[in-house]
Amino acid sequence: MTKGHIAALALLSGIAGVVYATLGLVELHTFRSGVYDLVIFDQVVRGYAEFALPGSLVKGQWNHIGIPLPIFSLT
């Protein structure tokens, strides 16, 4: 790869990053982000912060189980 190819790839990656970040912020600003976008990740971080196996009540409700579902399960 030449320096020109690396520069073009870096520029393209930067533009894609800015576009995706802008789209995500617009979704949050217009209240169009869903529950899966933030809540599950928040519950995972809280589980890790408590030194426990992370589980998600939202994922359990979505699957009609009613209890926190371990985040690493396949269902």
C-alpha positions in Angstrom: 0.0 0.0 0.0 1.2 3.4 -0.8 0.9 6.5 1.3 -1.9 7.7 -0.9 -3.9 4.6 -0.4 -3.5 4.8 3.4 -4.5 8.5 3.4 -7.6 7.7 1.3 -8.5 4.9 3.6 -8.0 7.1 6.7 -10.1 9.8 5.1 -12.9 7.4 4.2 -12.9 5.9 7.7 -13.1 9.3 9.3 -16.0 10.4 7.1 -17.9 7.2 7.8 -17.3 7.6 11.6 -18.6 11.2 11.5 -21.7 10.2 9.5 -22.6 7.3 11.8 -22.0 9.4 14.9 -24.2 12.2 13.5 -27.0 9.7 12.6 -26.8 8.2 16.1 -27.0 11.6 17.8 -30.0 12.6 15.6 -31.8 9.4 16.6 -31.2 10.2 20.3 -32.2 13.9 19.9 -35.4 13.0 18.2 -36.2 10.2 20.7 -36.2 7.5 18.0 -33.7 5.2 19.6 -35.1 1.9 20.9 -34.8 0.1 24.2 -32.1 -2.2 22.8 -29.9 0.7 21.9 -29.0 1.8 25.4 -30.7 -0.2 28.2 -29.2 -3.6 27.6 -25.7 -2.1 27.5 -26.4 -0.1 30.6 -27.6 -3.2 32.5 -24.5 -5.1 31.3 -22.1 -2.4 32.6 -24.0 -2.3 35.9 -23.7 -6.1 36.2 -20.0 -5.9 35.6 -19.7 -3.1 38.1 -21.3 -5.3 40.8 -18.9 -8.1 39.9 -21.8 -10.3 38.8 -22.9 -12.1 35.7 -24.5 -9.4 33.6 -28.2 -10.0 32.9 -30.8 -7.9 31.2 -34.4 -7.6 32.4 -35.3 -5.9 29.1 -34.1 -8.9 27.1 -36.0 -11.3 29.5 -39.2 -9.3 29.0 -38.7 -9.2 25.2 -38.4 -13.0 25.2 -41.5 -13.3 27.5 -39.5 -14.9 30.3 -40.1 -12.2 32.9 -36.7 -12.6 34.7 -33.3 -11.1 33.9 -31.8 -13.1 31.1 -28.1 -13.6 31.0 -26.6 -11.4 28.3 -24.4 -14.2 26.9 -27.3 -16.5 26.2 -28.3 -17.2 22.6 -32.0 -16.6 22.9 
